[in-house]
């Protein structure tokens, strides 16, 4: 399901497992984690190829690629603000965990 583009949460629901169990399996089994990441990456590349195919004739497809790939520069201002705020929260969380 992940290879078809389902978010982890939806894939877990469809398989009848909790998100916590899925996260545990990924953490405890490096091969499982690698396979999940591989499936995710391949799905993303397939979807990107579809968007790129449309980009020559569809401005919104090209804009979507820029927004998603280079959000800091091409996303709507409110999205850029949210991205910056999330980075700052992540940095603070990392500092709190690692610097005491």
Buried (B, 14 or more C-beta within 10 A) or exposed (E): BBBEBBEBEEBBBEEEEEEEEBEEEBEEEEEEBEBBEEBBEEBEEEEBEEBEEBBEEEEEBBEBBEBEEEBEEBBEEEEBEEEEEEEEEEEEEEEEEEEE
